[in-house]
Amino acid sequence: MLGLVLLYVGAVLFVNGIWLLGRITPREVAIMNVFTGLVGLVVAIFAVAAQDLASIQLAGYVLLFAFTYLWVAYNQYIDADGSGLGWYCLFVAITAVPVSIITLSDTGGDTFLVWLGLSWAVWAVLWFTYFLLLAVKRPIQQFAAYLTIAAGIGTAWLPGFLVLNDYI
């Protein structure tokens, strides 16, 4: 399930980065956010059904991001300024920091877990950037756009593709 989620997170981050650059209209990109949010929601529901701690952790972490994409879509549709979403992004960024530290401290030399721990660090920075952009209103939209595209490719699309094709 992780490969599936990562593939679409990569797609939505890439498309959202292009949107932040002003090359896609908000309502047009909203469908990708809804779809990715729903994919994450469905995966989380199946994970919770497994009723083991690791699956429930996966569900909780996936839902942090799935909810972000659904909120982005909602804001795009109603043309909201994103302040509330920005504060939620701070919550996600703060949550991602200890997840990164815990993951990196317990890799056992597993390359995938090292990648995952580093990805959590990147997601913490990315979601903190969204907080600065949306809640604090810092003029960093272009920086946020390029960071979103890079993070989408490096932390989600590429590993999702590799997982789905059984390379990792």
C-alpha positions as CSV (number, residue, x, y, z in Angstrom):
1,M,0.0,0.0,0.0
2,L,2.9,2.3,0.7
3,G,4.0,2.4,-3.0
4,L,0.5,3.3,-4.1
5,V,0.2,6.2,-1.6
6,L,3.7,7.4,-2.4
7,L,3.1,7.4,-6.2
8,Y,0.0,9.6,-5.9
9,V,1.6,11.8,-3.2
10,G,4.4,12.4,-5.7
11,A,1.9,13.3,-8.4
12,V,0.0,15.7,-6.2
13,L,3.1,17.4,-4.9
14,F,4.4,17.8,-8.4
15,V,1.1,19.2,-9.7
16,N,0.7,21.5,-6.6
17,G,4.2,22.8,-7.2
18,I,3.3,23.7,-10.8
19,W,0.1,25.3,-9.4
20,L,2.2,27.4,-6.9
21,L,4.2,28.6,-9.9
22,G,0.9,29.9,-11.4
23,R,0.8,27.5,-14.3
24,I,-2.4,25.6,-13.3
25,T,-5.6,27.2,-12.1
26,P,-6.7,26.3,-8.5
27,R,-10.0,24.6,-9.5
28,E,-8.2,22.5,-12.1
29,V,-5.6,21.1,-9.7
30,A,-8.2,20.5,-7.0
31,I,-9.2,17.1,-8.5
32,M,-5.7,15.8,-8.0
33,N,-5.8,16.8,-4.4
34,V,-9.2,15.2,-3.8
35,F,-8.1,12.0,-5.5
36,T,-4.9,11.7,-3.6
37,G,-6.6,12.6,-0.3
38,L,-9.2,9.9,-1.0
39,V,-6.5,7.3,-1.9
40,G,-4.8,8.1,1.4
41,L,-8.1,7.8,3.3
42,V,-8.9,4.4,1.8
43,V,-5.4,3.1,2.5
44,A,-5.7,4.3,6.1
45,I,-9.1,2.6,6.5
46,F,-7.6,-0.7,5.3
47,A,-4.6,-0.2,7.5
48,V,-6.7,0.4,10.6
49,A,-8.7,-2.8,9.8
50,A,-5.5,-4.8,10.2
51,Q,-5.6,-3.8,13.9
52,D,-1.9,-4.1,14.6
53,L,0.2,-1.2,15.9
54,A,2.3,-0.8,12.8
55,S,-0.8,-0.6,10.5
56,I,-2.5,1.9,12.8
57,Q,0.7,4.0,12.8
58,L,0.8,3.9,9.0
59,A,-2.9,5.0,9.0
60,G,-2.2,7.9,11.3
61,Y,0.7,9.2,9.3
62,V,-1.0,8.7,6.0
63,L,-4.0,10.6,7.2
64,L,-1.8,13.6,8.2
65,F,-1.1,14.1,4.5
66,A,-4.4,12.9,3.1
67,F,-6.2,15.5,5.1
68,T,-3.8,18.1,3.9
69,Y,-4.7,17.4,0.3
70,L,-8.4,17.4,1.0
71,W,-8.1,20.7,2.7
72,V,-6.0,22.1,-0.2
73,A,-8.8,21.0,-2.6
74,Y,-11.4,22.6,-0.4
75,N,-9.5,25.9,-0.2
76,Q,-8.9,25.8,-4.0
77,Y,-12.6,25.4,-4.6
78,I,-13.9,28.1,-2.3
79,D,-10.9,30.4,-2.9
80,A,-9.8,30.6,0.8
81,D,-6.6,32.3,1.8
82,G,-5.3,29.1,3.5
83,S,-4.5,30.5,6.9
84,G,-6.2,27.7,8.7
85,L,-4.5,25.1,6.5
86,G,-1.2,26.9,7.3
87,W,-1.6,26.3,11.0
88,Y,-2.5,22.7,10.4
89,C,0.7,22.4,8.3
90,L,2.7,23.6,11.4
91,F,1.1,20.7,13.3
92,V,2.2,18.2,10.5
93,A,5.7,19.7,10.5
94,I,6.1,19.4,14.2
95,T,4.8,15.8,14.1
96,A,7.2,14.9,11.3
97,V,10.3,15.9,13.2
98,P,10.1,13.2,15.9
99,V,8.9,10.6,13.3
100,S,12.1,11.4,11.3
101,I,14.3,11.1,14.4
102,I,12.7,7.8,15.6
103,T,12.9,6.3,12.1
104,L,16.5,7.3,11.6
105,S,17.5,6.0,15.1
106,D,16.1,2.6,14.3
107,T,17.1,1.8,10.7
108,G,19.3,-1.2,11.5
109,G,21.2,-0.4,8.3
110,D,18.1,-0.7,6.2
111,T,18.5,1.7,3.2
112,F,14.7,2.1,2.8
113,L,14.3,3.1,6.5
114,V,17.2,5.6,6.1
115,W,15.4,7.0,3.0
116,L,12.1,7.1,5.0
117,G,13.6,8.9,7.9
118,L,15.2,11.5,5.7
119,S,12.0,11.9,3.8
120,W,10.2,12.6,7.1
121,A,12.8,15.4,7.6
122,V,12.1,16.8,4.2
123,W,8.4,16.6,4.8
124,A,8.8,18.5,8.1
125,V,10.7,21.3,6.2
126,L,8.1,21.3,3.4
127,W,5.1,21.5,5.6
128,F,6.8,24.2,7.7
129,T,7.3,26.1,4.5
130,Y,3.6,25.8,3.9
131,F,3.0,27.2,7.4
132,L,5.2,30.2,6.6
133,L,3.6,30.7,3.2
134,L,-0.1,30.3,4.3
135,A,-0.3,31.3,8.0
136,V,2.5,33.7,8.4
137,K,2.1,35.1,4.8
138,R,5.9,35.1,4.0
139,P,6.5,35.9,0.3
140,I,8.1,32.5,-0.5
141,Q,5.6,31.1,-3.0
142,Q,8.2,30.4,-5.7
143,F,10.6,28.8,-3.2
144,A,7.7,26.7,-1.9
145,A,6.8,25.7,-5.4
146,Y,10.2,24.4,-6.3
147,L,10.7,22.7,-2.9
148,T,7.3,21.0,-3.4
149,I,8.2,19.7,-6.9
150,A,11.6,18.4,-5.7
151,A,10.1,16.8,-2.6
152,G,7.4,15.2,-4.6
153,I,9.8,13.6,-7.0
154,G,12.5,12.6,-4.5
155,T,10.5,11.6,-1.5
156,A,7.3,10.2,-3.0
157,W,7.1,9.6,-6.8
158,L,10.5,7.9,-7.3
159,P,10.3,5.7,-4.2
160,G,6.6,4.9,-4.8
161,F,7.5,3.9,-8.4
162,L,10.4,1.7,-7.1
163,V,8.2,0.1,-4.4
164,L,5.4,-0.7,-6.9
165,N,7.9,-2.2,-9.3
166,D,9.5,-4.3,-6.5
167,Y,12.9,-2.6,-6.7
168,I,12.8,-1.8,-3.0
